[in-house]
Amino acid sequence: MWRHGLALSGLAAVAGCSFPSSSGGNDAVTRDAANGVDARTADARPIDAPEVTPIDAPPPPQRTRRGLVLRYDFNELGAGDTIADVSGVGTPANLRVGPLPVDSVLPTVDGMALTTTTPNVLVDVANSDAAAKIANACTNGEFSIEIWAKQRPGSASYGRLFSIGSTADLGLRNAQVGTTFQDATASFLRTTASTTSGQEVDIATAVDATQKQLFVMRYGGGKLVADVFTGTARKTESVSLTGNFSSWAAYKLVLLNSNRHFNNNDARYWLGSIYSMSVYCSTLTELELENDRLLGSESL
């Protein structure tokens, strides 16, 4: 009996306890419900995600700038029929077009280009600024030039893409990159160890008038090197050469022409499209050359 009575008294004690009513609800649940959160799922709340820092975009590709002294993108004519030096190095040495107007500075199938089809068209520098800028900058005895161009088909289209030479004697020059009637290239560079005509380096059967090509001349480390890139194909020739440029004469820089344009008595005017030209007071490395070839001729 006592067990039964103890059990009854226990039930009575339990019965006397008060429990939360269904109408009042659980306060914690009620408070969190008002905030749109169920306390029963509080442990499942997501931890605030850390702020995500956006990944910086990689820098855009750039052409070689080591030793850069001149850069021309032949994509538009400026005021007074000028081609701007866009190297961003020192005082710009803009080119002047003359004495006759160029045929066009228009898009071609290979990009923007200055195109010449008449024998008397030339691009030269006003006041010899470009030639003087090169001579004053390249005191380290290194030199490179890159020219993107496409020669016009035909046996009369060859000539000098680039030259710093005498207006009276075609054999006197500081530097030259050109083509010959045999579809070869002929490059010259004058140093204190060469003749006044400059050391010559040629590449046979290198010109392909069906497509744009990259013509290169590099000097340094005791070598004068000429390269021609046609797509991924490459032709290279080199000769030994030492010395610096302290023997350079005060000649003018002339493009797409012979240097005797002043009296028009020489017919070797280069015909075709020229896309860009860069001149460096450095010897371009293989990596720099490949970088510039892959980037092509268009302005970046």
C-alpha contacts under 8 A as a table, 3 or more apart, distances in Angstrom:
res1	aa1	res2	aa2	distance
1	M	4	H	5.05
1	M	5	G	6.10
2	W	5	G	4.89
2	W	6	L	5.96
3	R	6	L	5.08
3	R	7	A	6.12
4	H	7	A	5.06
4	H	8	L	6.18
5	G	8	L	4.99
5	G	9	S	6.09
6	L	9	S	5.06
6	L	10	G	6.08
7	A	10	G	5.04
7	A	11	L	6.23
8	L	11	L	5.08
8	L	12	A	6.09
9	S	12	A	4.88
9	S	13	A	6.18
10	G	13	A	4.99
10	G	14	V	6.19
11	L	14	V	4.97
11	L	15	A	5.83
12	A	15	A	4.80
12	A	16	G	6.06
13	A	16	G	5.04
13	A	17	C	6.65
14	V	17	C	5.30
15	A	18	S	7.92
20	P	24	G	6.68
20	P	25	G	6.70
20	P	26	N	7.30
21	S	24	G	5.31
21	S	25	G	6.31
22	S	25	G	5.25
24	G	27	D	7.69
25	G	29	V	7.58
25	G	30	T	6.82
26	N	29	V	5.24
26	N	30	T	5.99
27	D	30	T	4.89
27	D	31	R	6.01
28	A	31	R	5.18
28	A	32	D	6.18
28	A	39	A	6.62
29	V	32	D	5.25
29	V	33	A	5.75
29	V	38	D	5.88
29	V	39	A	5.41
29	V	40	R	7.44
30	T	33	A	4.98
30	T	34	A	6.17
31	R	34	A	5.22
31	R	35	N	6.66
32	D	35	N	4.90
32	D	36	G	6.15
32	D	37	V	4.75
32	D	38	D	5.48
32	D	39	A	6.00
33	A	36	G	4.74
33	A	37	V	5.02
33	A	38	D	5.46
33	A	39	A	7.79
34	A	37	V	7.31
37	V	41	T	7.62
37	V	42	A	7.28
38	D	41	T	5.47
38	D	42	A	6.38
39	A	42	A	4.73
40	R	43	D	7.58
41	T	44	A	5.26
41	T	45	R	6.95
42	A	45	R	5.42
61	P	295	L	7.77
62	Q	295	L	7.99
62	Q	300	L	7.35
63	R	288	E	7.96
63	R	291	N	6.87
63	R	292	D	5.48
63	R	295	L	7.16
64	T	68	L	7.55
64	T	288	E	6.02
64	T	291	N	7.55
64	T	292	D	6.70
65	R	68	L	5.04
66	R	280	Y	7.50
66	R	282	S	6.97
67	G	280	Y	4.94
67	G	281	C	4.70
67	G	282	S	5.00
68	L	71	R	7.67
68	L	87	S	6.98
68	L	89	V	7.31
68	L	278	S	7.29
68	L	279	V	6.08
68	L	280	Y	4.30
68	L	281	C	6.31
68	L	282	S	7.67
69	V	87	S	6.48
69	V	89	V	5.94
69	V	90	G	7.92
69	V	133	K	7.46
69	V	134	I	6.68
69	V	137	A	7.22
69	V	278	S	7.74
69	V	279	V	5.77
69	V	280	Y	5.38
69	V	281	C	6.68
70	L	85	D	6.20
70	L	86	V	7.28
70	L	87	S	5.21
70	L	89	V	7.35
70	L	93	A	7.57
70	L	130	A	7.65
70	L	134	I	7.80
70	L	277	M	7.88
70	L	278	S	5.58
70	L	279	V	5.04
70	L	280	Y	7.03
71	R	85	D	5.43
71	R	86	V	5.34
71	R	87	S	4.59
71	R	276	S	7.46
71	R	277	M	5.72
71	R	278	S	4.41
71	R	279	V	6.50
72	Y	83	I	7.01
72	Y	84	A	6.35
72	Y	85	D	5.22
72	Y	86	V	5.96
72	Y	87	S	7.41
72	Y	276	S	5.46
72	Y	277	M	5.24
72	Y	278	S	6.50
73	D	76	E	7.93
73	D	83	I	7.83
73	D	84	A	7.71
73	D	85	D	7.96
73	D	86	V	7.40
73	D	275	Y	6.30
73	D	276	S	4.55
73	D	277	M	6.79
73	D	298	E	7.39
73	D	299	S	6.24
74	F	77	L	7.85
74	F	83	I	6.79
74	F	105	V	7.13
74	F	112	M	6.89
74	F	113	A	5.23
74	F	114	L	5.46
74	F	274	I	6.77
74	F	275	Y	5.24
74	F	276	S	5.61
75	N	105	V	6.05
75	N	106	L	7.02
75	N	112	M	5.00
75	N	113	A	5.42
75	N	114	L	6.78
75	N	275	Y	7.23
76	E	83	I	7.11
76	E	105	V	5.77
76	E	106	L	7.67
76	E	114	L	7.98
77	L	81	D	5.50
77	L	82	T	5.56
77	L	83	I	5.64
77	L	105	V	6.97
78	G	81	D	5.56
78	G	82	T	4.89
78	G	83	I	6.10
78	G	84	A	7.10
79	A	82	T	6.09
80	G	96	R	7.73
81	D	96	R	6.18
81	D	97	V	5.56
81	D	101	P	7.94
82	T	94	N	6.47
82	T	95	L	5.41
82	T	96	R	4.61
82	T	97	V	5.94
83	I	94	N	5.66
83	I	95	L	4.94
83	I	96	R	6.45
83	I	97	V	7.56
84	A	92	P	7.39
84	A	93	A	7.32
84	A	94	N	4.61
84	A	95	L	6.44
85	D	88	G	7.61
85	D	92	P	5.25
85	D	93	A	5.49
85	D	94	N	4.95
85	D	95	L	7.42
86	V	92	P	7.18
87	S	92	P	7.54
88	G	91	T	7.99
88	G	92	P	7.16
89	V	92	P	7.09
93	A	125	V	7.67
93	A	129	D	5.38
93	A	130	A	5.01
93	A	133	K	7.37
94	N	125	V	6.77
94	N	126	A	7.31
94	N	129	D	7.76
94	N	130	A	7.32
95	L	123	V	6.80
95	L	124	D	5.82
95	L	125	V	4.39
95	L	126	A	6.13
95	L	130	A	7.74
96	R	123	V	6.08
96	R	124	D	5.54
96	R	125	V	5.27
96	R	126	A	5.65
97	V	100	L	7.38
97	V	101	P	6.64
97	V	102	V	7.18
97	V	122	L	6.47
97	V	123	V	4.58
97	V	124	D	6.21
97	V	125	V	7.95
98	G	101	P	5.96
98	G	102	V	7.77
98	G	121	V	6.78
98	G	122	L	5.87
98	G	123	V	6.02
98	G	124	D	7.12
99	P	121	V	7.14
99	P	122	L	7.19
100	L	120	N	6.92
100	L	121	V	5.61
100	L	122	L	7.42
101	P	121	V	6.75
102	V	105	V	7.66
102	V	114	L	7.49
102	V	115	T	7.04
102	V	116	T	6.12
102	V	121	V	6.01
102	V	122	L	7.54
103	D	114	L	7.84
103	D	115	T	6.05
103	D	116	T	5.54
103	D	117	T	6.84
103	D	118	T	7.80
104	S	114	L	5.95
104	S	115	T	5.56
104	S	116	T	7.30
105	V	112	M	6.99
105	V	113	A	5.55
105	V	114	L	4.42
105	V	115	T	6.31
106	L	112	M	5.60
106	L	113	A	5.96
106	L	114	L	6.86
106	L	115	T	7.80
107	P	110	D	7.65
107	P	111	G	5.36
107	P	112	M	4.22
107	P	113	A	6.32
108	T	111	G	5.05
108	T	112	M	5.82
108	T	113	A	6.69
110	D	212	K	6.89
111	G	275	Y	7.45
111	G	297	S	7.90
111	G	298	E	6.77
112	M	275	Y	6.37
112	M	298	E	7.29
113	A	273	S	5.70
113	A	274	I	5.44
113	A	275	Y	4.47
113	A	276	S	7.75
114	L	273	S	5.47
114	L	274	I	5.42
114	L	275	Y	6.52
115	T	271	L	7.65
115	T	272	G	5.54
115	T	273	S	4.21
115	T	274	I	6.53
116	T	119	P	7.99
116	T	121	V	6.59
116	T	271	L	5.34
116	T	272	G	5.34
116	T	273	S	6.40
117	T	121	V	7.91
117	T	152	R	7.89
117	T	271	L	5.52
117	T	272	G	6.42
118	T	121	V	5.98
118	T	271	L	7.31
119	P	267	A	7.13
119	P	268	R	7.97
119	P	269	Y	5.54
119	P	270	W	7.71
119	P	271	L	7.31
120	N	261	H	7.87
120	N	264	N	7.65
120	N	269	Y	7.04
121	V	256	L	7.81
121	V	257	N	7.62
121	V	269	Y	7.70
122	L	254	V	7.55
122	L	255	L	6.37
122	L	256	L	5.63
122	L	257	N	5.68
122	L	269	Y	7.79
123	V	254	V	6.25
123	V	255	L	5.21
123	V	256	L	6.51
123	V	257	N	7.72
124	D	252	K	7.78
124	D	253	L	6.12
124	D	254	V	4.51
124	D	255	L	5.92
125	V	128	S	5.56
125	V	129	D	6.57
125	V	130	A	6.31
125	V	252	K	7.10
125	V	253	L	6.00
125	V	254	V	6.73
126	A	129	D	6.44
128	S	131	A	5.57
128	S	132	A	6.13
128	S	251	Y	7.56
128	S	252	K	5.19
128	S	253	L	6.61
129	D	132	A	5.17
129	D	133	K	5.90
130	A	133	K	5.01
130	A	134	I	6.35
130	A	252	K	7.95
130	A	253	L	6.47
131	A	134	I	5.28
131	A	135	A	6.27
131	A	164	I	6.76
131	A	250	A	7.84
131	A	251	Y	7.07
131	A	252	K	5.84
131	A	253	L	5.21
132	A	135	A	5.06
132	A	136	N	5.97
132	A	250	A	7.46
133	K	136	N	5.30
133	K	137	A	6.06
134	I	137	A	5.22
134	I	138	C	5.91
134	I	279	V	7.94
134	I	281	C	7.61
135	A	138	C	5.59
135	A	139	T	7.33
135	A	245	F	7.35
135	A	248	W	7.49
136	N	139	T	6.70
137	A	281	C	6.74
138	C	141	G	6.29
138	C	142	E	6.51
138	C	143	F	6.91
138	C	245	F	7.53
138	C	280	Y	7.99
138	C	281	C	4.81
138	C	282	S	7.90
139	T	142	E	7.71
139	T	244	N	7.41
139	T	245	F	7.02
139	T	246	S	7.76
139	T	281	C	7.89
140	N	244	N	7.42
140	N	281	C	7.29
140	N	282	S	7.94
141	G	220	G	6.89
141	G	243	G	6.89
141	G	244	N	4.48
141	G	245	F	6.34
141	G	281	C	7.78
142	E	218	R	7.94
142	E	219	Y	5.59
142	E	220	G	5.02
142	E	244	N	7.71
142	E	281	C	5.36
142	E	282	S	4.75
142	E	283	T	5.56
143	F	218	R	5.86
143	F	219	Y	5.15
143	F	220	G	6.94
143	F	279	V	7.59
143	F	280	Y	5.67
143	F	281	C	4.64
143	F	282	S	5.05
143	F	283	T	5.65
144	S	216	V	7.27
144	S	217	M	5.52
144	S	218	R	4.26
144	S	219	Y	6.19
144	S	279	V	5.86
144	S	280	Y	5.00
144	S	281	C	6.49
144	S	282	S	6.13
144	S	283	T	5.66
144	S	284	L	6.37
145	I	216	V	5.61
145	I	217	M	5.42
145	I	218	R	6.63
145	I	277	M	7.25
145	I	278	S	5.67
145	I	279	V	4.46
145	I	280	Y	6.16
146	E	214	L	6.76
146	E	215	F	5.80
146	E	216	V	4.66
146	E	217	M	6.93
146	E	277	M	5.60
146	E	278	S	5.25
146	E	279	V	6.61
147	I	214	L	5.65
147	I	215	F	5.10
147	I	216	V	6.46
147	I	274	I	7.60
147	I	275	Y	7.62
147	I	276	S	5.87
147	I	277	M	4.46
147	I	278	S	6.67
148	W	212	K	6.84
148	W	213	Q	5.69
148	W	214	L	4.55
148	W	215	F	6.35
148	W	274	I	6.13
148	W	275	Y	5.36
148	W	276	S	5.36
148	W	277	M	6.48
148	W	297	S	6.00
149	A	212	K	5.55
149	A	213	Q	5.55
149	A	214	L	6.53
149	A	215	F	7.58
149	A	272	G	7.45
149	A	273	S	5.61
149	A	274	I	4.27
149	A	275	Y	5.68
149	A	276	S	7.44
150	K	208	D	7.90
150	K	209	A	6.10
150	K	210	T	7.59
150	K	211	Q	6.00
150	K	212	K	4.44
150	K	213	Q	6.01
150	K	272	G	5.73
150	K	273	S	5.20
150	K	274	I	6.46
151	Q	157	S	6.77
151	Q	158	Y	7.40
151	Q	207	V	7.70
151	Q	208	D	7.54
151	Q	209	A	5.07
151	Q	212	K	7.83
151	Q	270	W	7.60
151	Q	271	L	6.07
151	Q	272	G	4.37
151	Q	273	S	6.39
152	R	157	S	5.86
152	R	209	A	5.79
152	R	271	L	5.60
152	R	272	G	4.31
152	R	273	S	7.41
153	P	157	S	6.80
153	P	209	A	5.21
153	P	210	T	7.34
154	G	157	S	5.76
155	S	158	Y	6.98
155	S	181	F	5.94
156	A	181	F	7.19
157	S	181	F	7.91
157	S	268	R	7.98
157	S	269	Y	7.02
157	S	270	W	5.37
157	S	271	L	4.77
157	S	272	G	7.27
158	Y	178	G	7.53
158	Y	179	T	5.22
158	Y	180	T	5.37
158	Y	181	F	5.82
158	Y	183	D	7.71
158	Y	268	R	6.78
158	Y	269	Y	6.86
158	Y	270	W	4.96
158	Y	271	L	6.68
159	G	178	G	5.60
159	G	179	T	5.35
159	G	180	T	6.39
159	G	256	L	6.93
159	G	257	N	6.26
159	G	258	S	6.84
159	G	268	R	4.94
159	G	269	Y	5.07
159	G	270	W	4.04
159	G	271	L	7.52
160	R	163	S	6.49
160	R	176	Q	7.11
160	R	177	V	6.10
160	R	178	G	4.01
160	R	179	T	6.33
160	R	255	L	6.80
160	R	256	L	5.52
160	R	257	N	5.36
160	R	258	S	6.00
160	R	268	R	7.34
160	R	269	Y	6.82
160	R	270	W	5.71
161	L	176	Q	7.76
161	L	177	V	5.78
161	L	178	G	5.00
161	L	179	T	7.58
161	L	255	L	5.30
161	L	256	L	4.54
161	L	257	N	6.76
161	L	270	W	6.35
162	F	175	A	7.89
162	F	176	Q	5.46
162	F	177	V	5.18
162	F	178	G	6.59
162	F	253	L	7.43
162	F	254	V	6.06
162	F	255	L	4.62
162	F	256	L	6.45
162	F	257	N	7.82
163	S	173	R	7.35
163	S	174	N	7.69
163	S	175	A	5.65
163	S	176	Q	4.22
163	S	177	V	6.47
163	S	253	L	5.77
163	S	254	V	5.32
163	S	255	L	6.32
163	S	258	S	7.88
163	S	259	N	7.32
164	I	173	R	5.78
164	I	174	N	5.43
164	I	175	A	5.32
164	I	176	Q	6.41
164	I	251	Y	5.73
164	I	252	K	5.44
164	I	253	L	4.44
164	I	254	V	6.26
164	I	259	N	7.94
165	G	170	L	7.19
165	G	172	L	5.75
165	G	173	R	3.73
165	G	174	N	5.75
165	G	175	A	7.01
165	G	176	Q	7.85
165	G	251	Y	5.18
165	G	252	K	6.33
165	G	253	L	7.12
165	G	259	N	6.31
166	S	169	D	5.46
166	S	170	L	6.28
166	S	171	G	7.71
166	S	172	L	5.42
166	S	173	R	5.94
166	S	251	Y	5.72
166	S	252	K	7.47
166	S	259	N	6.34
166	S	260	R	7.74
167	T	170	L	7.13
167	T	251	Y	7.75
167	T	259	N	5.07
167	T	260	R	4.83
167	T	261	H	7.46
167	T	262	F	7.17
168	A	259	N	7.80
168	A	260	R	6.30
169	D	172	L	5.73
169	D	260	R	7.66
170	L	173	R	7.38
170	L	258	S	7.72
170	L	259	N	6.59
170	L	260	R	7.22
171	G	196	T	7.93
171	G	197	S	5.37
172	L	196	T	5.74
172	L	197	S	4.69
172	L	198	G	7.74
173	R	176	Q	7.16
173	R	188	F	7.88
173	R	189	L	7.72
173	R	190	R	6.97
173	R	196	T	6.65
173	R	197	S	5.40
173	R	198	G	6.52
173	R	249	A	7.98
173	R	251	Y	7.62
174	N	188	F	7.61
174	N	189	L	5.79
174	N	190	R	4.86
174	N	191	T	7.85
174	N	196	T	7.57
174	N	197	S	7.33
174	N	198	G	6.48
174	N	248	W	5.73
174	N	249	A	6.96
174	N	251	Y	7.66
175	A	187	S	7.56
175	A	188	F	5.32
175	A	189	L	4.45
175	A	190	R	6.20
175	A	198	G	7.11
176	Q	186	A	7.77
176	Q	187	S	5.32
176	Q	188	F	4.99
176	Q	189	L	6.61
177	V	185	T	7.34
177	V	186	A	6.09
177	V	187	S	4.44
177	V	188	F	6.68
177	V	215	F	7.93
177	V	217	M	7.38
178	G	185	T	5.66
178	G	186	A	5.28
178	G	187	S	6.20
179	T	183	D	6.46
179	T	184	A	5.61
179	T	185	T	4.26
179	T	186	A	5.68
179	T	207	V	7.51
180	T	183	D	5.50
180	T	184	A	5.29
180	T	185	T	6.05
180	T	186	A	6.85
181	F	184	A	7.27
182	Q	204	A	7.79
182	Q	205	T	6.80
183	D	204	A	7.02
183	D	205	T	4.97
183	D	206	A	6.08
183	D	207	V	4.93
183	D	208	D	7.63
184	A	202	D	6.91
184	A	203	I	5.50
184	A	204	A	4.42
184	A	205	T	4.67
184	A	206	A	5.18
184	A	207	V	6.00
185	T	202	D	5.38
185	T	203	I	5.17
185	T	204	A	6.65
185	T	205	T	7.80
185	T	206	A	6.52
185	T	207	V	7.18
186	A	200	E	6.89
186	A	201	V	6.19
186	A	202	D	4.64
186	A	203	I	6.91
187	S	200	E	5.61
187	S	201	V	5.35
187	S	202	D	6.15
187	S	217	M	7.08
187	S	226	A	7.07
188	F	197	S	7.61
188	F	198	G	5.27
188	F	199	Q	5.23
188	F	200	E	4.43
188	F	201	V	6.41
189	L	197	S	7.93
189	L	198	G	4.64
189	L	199	Q	5.28
189	L	200	E	6.82
189	L	224	L	7.91
190	R	193	A	7.85
190	R	194	S	5.75
190	R	195	T	6.81
190	R	196	T	6.39
190	R	197	S	6.60
190	R	198	G	3.76
190	R	199	Q	6.02
190	R	245	F	7.00
190	R	247	S	7.77
190	R	248	W	7.01
191	T	194	S	5.24
191	T	195	T	7.69
191	T	198	G	6.86
191	T	199	Q	7.97
191	T	242	T	7.18
191	T	243	G	5.25
191	T	244	N	5.10
191	T	245	F	4.97
191	T	246	S	7.37
191	T	247	S	6.36
191	T	248	W	7.27
192	T	195	T	7.91
192	T	242	T	7.78
192	T	243	G	4.95
192	T	244	N	5.59
192	T	245	F	6.29
192	T	246	S	6.73
192	T	247	S	5.55
193	A	241	L	7.24
193	A	242	T	5.93
193	A	243	G	5.07
193	A	244	N	7.72
194	S	197	S	7.69
194	S	198	G	5.58
194	S	199	Q	5.81
194	S	241	L	7.66
194	S	243	G	7.89
195	T	198	G	5.31
195	T	199	Q	7.00
199	Q	241	L	7.42
201	V	224	L	7.26
201	V	225	V	7.15
201	V	226	A	6.55
201	V	237	E	6.77
201	V	238	S	6.36
201	V	239	V	6.49
202	D	226	A	7.18
202	D	237	E	6.76
203	I	206	A	6.03
203	I	226	A	7.29
203	I	227	D	7.87
203	I	235	K	7.20
203	I	236	T	6.87
203	I	237	E	6.12
206	A	228	V	6.70
206	A	235	K	7.02
208	D	211	Q	6.24
208	D	212	K	7.94
208	D	213	Q	7.61
208	D	230	T	7.58
209	A	212	K	7.58
211	Q	230	T	7.50
212	K	230	T	7.08
213	Q	228	V	6.86
213	Q	229	F	5.64
213	Q	230	T	5.04
213	Q	231	G	7.24
214	L	227	D	7.97
214	L	228	V	5.64
214	L	229	F	5.00
214	L	230	T	6.82
214	L	293	R	7.37
215	F	226	A	7.73
215	F	227	D	6.06
215	F	228	V	4.76
215	F	229	F	6.70
216	V	226	A	5.66
216	V	227	D	4.95
216	V	228	V	6.22
217	M	224	L	7.32
217	M	225	V	5.70
217	M	226	A	4.54
217	M	227	D	6.39
218	R	224	L	5.84
218	R	225	V	5.10
218	R	226	A	6.47
218	R	283	T	5.69
218	R	284	L	6.58
219	Y	222	G	7.52
219	Y	223	K	5.78
219	Y	224	L	4.56
219	Y	225	V	6.30
219	Y	282	S	7.90
219	Y	283	T	5.70
220	G	223	K	5.63
220	G	224	L	6.81
220	G	242	T	7.75
220	G	282	S	7.65
220	G	283	T	5.54
221	G	242	T	7.72
222	G	240	S	5.76
222	G	241	L	5.01
222	G	242	T	4.89
223	K	238	S	6.56
223	K	239	V	5.75
223	K	240	S	4.57
223	K	241	L	5.02
223	K	242	T	7.06
224	L	238	S	5.50
224	L	239	V	5.40
224	L	240	S	6.17
224	L	241	L	5.95
225	V	236	T	7.11
225	V	237	E	5.85
225	V	238	S	4.24
225	V	239	V	6.66
226	A	236	T	5.66
226	A	237	E	5.43
226	A	238	S	6.22
227	D	234	R	6.93
227	D	235	K	5.68
227	D	236	T	4.52
227	D	237	E	6.77
228	V	234	R	5.70
228	V	235	K	5.32
228	V	236	T	6.65
229	F	232	T	6.60
229	F	233	A	5.73
229	F	234	R	4.57
229	F	235	K	6.66
229	F	293	R	7.92
230	T	233	A	5.17
230	T	234	R	6.31
231	G	234	R	7.99
244	N	247	S	7.62
245	F	248	W	5.52
254	V	257	N	6.63
254	V	258	S	7.53
254	V	259	N	6.53
256	L	269	Y	6.05
256	L	270	W	4.82
256	L	271	L	7.00
257	N	261	H	7.21
257	N	268	R	6.36
257	N	269	Y	4.16
257	N	270	W	5.48
258	S	261	H	6.16
258	S	266	D	6.77
258	S	267	A	7.49
258	S	268	R	5.55
258	S	269	Y	5.80
258	S	270	W	8.00
259	N	262	F	7.79
260	R	263	N	6.29
260	R	264	N	6.16
260	R	265	N	6.57
260	R	266	D	6.14
261	H	264	N	4.59
261	H	265	N	7.09
261	H	266	D	7.12
264	N	267	A	7.50
275	Y	297	S	6.07
275	Y	298	E	7.35
276	S	297	S	5.81
276	S	298	E	7.46
280	Y	283	T	7.56
284	L	288	E	5.93
284	L	289	L	6.21
285	T	288	E	5.15
285	T	289	L	6.10
286	E	289	L	5.07
286	E	290	E	6.09
287	L	290	E	5.18
287	L	291	N	6.07
288	E	291	N	5.05
288	E	292	D	6.24
289	L	292	D	5.25
289	L	293	R	6.14
290	E	293	R	5.01
290	E	294	L	6.15
291	N	294	L	5.34
291	N	295	L	6.33
292	D	295	L	5.12
292	D	296	G	6.30
293	R	296	G	5.29
295	L	298	E	7.79
